[in-house]
Amino acid sequence: MVFLYFAFKDVNWSDFLDSLLSINYLWLIPGAISVIASFAIRAVRWKMLLEPVQEVSYNKTFSSTMIGYMGNNILPFRLGDLVRAYSFSKDTGITKSTTIASLLLERILDLITTLGALGLVLSYFPRFPTWATRVGYATLLIVVILVLFTFFMQFKSEYVVRFTAFLLAPMPDKWASTAAKKIASFSEGLQIVSQYKKYFGLLLISVLHWPIYISTVWFTFQAFGYSYGIIESFVVLVFITFAVAIPSAPGYVGTFHGMVVASMALFGLAGDMARAFSVILHAVNYIPVTLVGLYYYWKHQMTFKEIESEVDGSA
């Protein structure tokens, strides 16, 4: 809520409401559609991740994805991820531990593509200072290292284990042993992806869904009549991606708005117009996801008591 306070502490409610009333809401329809389309691609990727474990239908990965993100919209601290794992495990019979392992790998893929996006933004967006450009290049280098690291962890894990043992040699035996076990466990979790082509296919899908995310921001720009293009939409999306990664209030309220307002300041747009934009963009992301998630929640005959029990059990 700290982000929300700083984003709205000086709001002029008259100008803020004028901004909301002046937009063309028809542009928000394709924006909402693109939000659901982005989750549809996430469901395809999740299905691919789980194929080595069990063949599951696309409908099951999509429905559980929507239930999980609906959970993130109504529960704090991203607890919807636990709801997603519970829903999927209940629907397919796949154990929760395996489901959670697949979600962790999904997060790794998201981290790689998000850092890549951040590196591109910092490196090529002209309004950042020289030091930010250098950070961008360093971030892109980190992405390359992460891609290679996860690749070798999956397909050449014995080399990684040996190299890790070499690096850990100067450490106390207890620390080295613990770190080695953690890395070995992480490597086993990555074995859910067992083919070279599938690994790079998953990375490709992770990259390709970014244009759909970007289109949501662009459609919202059009609703406000702003002339910002793909690059500005990309910058806003990178800020949002880091905002929703922070465990926070239900629906990322506050962190989402604060990051959008901060990103808009880079284009010279501040004050009540930026605040209004953050509210509408949040609504475009929040409302369709919550409605679709609630539909599948009802269809799966889940109850809030089940969710409460699942959350309490993981605490």
Rosetta blueprint (number, residue, H / E / L):
1 M L
2 V H
3 F H
4 L H
5 Y H
6 F H
7 A H
8 F H
9 K L
10 D L
11 V L
12 N L
13 W H
14 S H
15 D H
16 F H
17 L H
18 D H
19 S H
20 L H
21 L H
22 S L
23 I L
24 N L
25 Y H
26 L H
27 W H
28 L H
29 I H
30 P H
31 G H
32 A H
33 I H
34 S H
35 V H
36 I H
37 A H
38 S H
39 F H
40 A H
41 I H
42 R H
43 A H
44 V H
45 R H
46 W H
47 K H
48 M H
49 L H
50 L H
51 E L
52 P L
53 V L
54 Q L
55 E L
56 V L
57 S L
58 Y H
59 N H
60 K H
61 T H
62 F H
63 S H
64 S H
65 T H
66 M H
67 I H
68 G H
69 Y H
70 M H
71 G H
72 N H
73 N H
74 I H
75 L L
76 P L
77 F L
78 R L
79 L L
80 G H
81 D H
82 L H
83 V H
84 R H
85 A H
86 Y H
87 S H
88 F H
89 S H
90 K H
91 D H
92 T H
93 G L
94 I L
95 T L
96 K H
97 S H
98 T H
99 T H
100 I H
101 A H
102 S H
103 L H
104 L H
105 L H
106 E H
107 R H
108 I H
109 L H
110 D H
111 L H
112 I H
113 T H
114 T H
115 L H
116 G H
117 A H
118 L H
119 G H
120 L H
121 V H
122 L H
123 S H
124 Y H
125 F L
126 P L
127 R L
128 F L
129 P L
130 T H
131 W H
132 A H
133 T H
134 R H
135 V H
136 G H
137 Y H
138 A H
139 T H
140 L H
141 L H
142 I H
143 V H
144 V H
145 I H
146 L H
147 V H
148 L H
149 F H
150 T H
151 F H
152 F H
153 M H
154 Q H
155 F H
156 K L
157 S H
158 E H
159 Y H
160 V H
161 V H
162 R H
163 F H
164 T H
165 A H
166 F H
167 L H
168 L H
169 A L
170 P L
171 M L
172 P L
173 D H
174 K H
175 W H
176 A H
177 S H
178 T H
179 A H
180 A H
181 K H
182 K H
183 I H
184 A H
185 S H
186 F H
187 S H
188 E H
189 G H
190 L H
191 Q L
192 I L
193 V L
194 S L
195 Q L
196 Y H
197 K H
198 K H
199 Y H
200 F H
201 G H
202 L H
203 L H
204 L H
205 I H
206 S H
207 V H
208 L H
209 H H
210 W H
211 P H
212 I H
213 Y H
214 I H
215 S H
216 T H
217 V H
218 W H
219 F H
220 T H
221 F H
222 Q H
223 A H
224 F H
225 G L
226 Y L
227 S L
228 Y L
229 G L
230 I H
231 I H
232 E H
233 S H
234 F H
235 V H
236 V H
237 L H
238 V H
239 F H
240 I H
241 T H
242 F H
243 A H
244 V H
245 A H
246 I L
247 P L
248 S L
249 A L
250 P H
251 G H
252 Y H
253 V L
254 G L
255 T H
256 F H
257 H H
258 G H
259 M H
260 V H
261 V H
262 A H
263 S H
264 M H
265 A H
266 L L
267 F L
268 G L
269 L L
270 A L
271 G H
272 D H
273 M H
274 A H
275 R H
276 A H
277 F H
278 S H
279 V H
280 I H
281 L H
282 H H
283 A H
284 V H
285 N H
286 Y H
287 I H
288 P H
289 V H
290 T H
291 L H
292 V H
293 G H
294 L H
295 Y H
296 Y H
297 Y H
298 W H
299 K H
300 H L
301 Q L
302 M L
303 T L
304 F H
305 K H
306 E H
307 I H
308 E H
309 S H
310 E H
311 V H
312 D H
313 G H
314 S H
315 A L
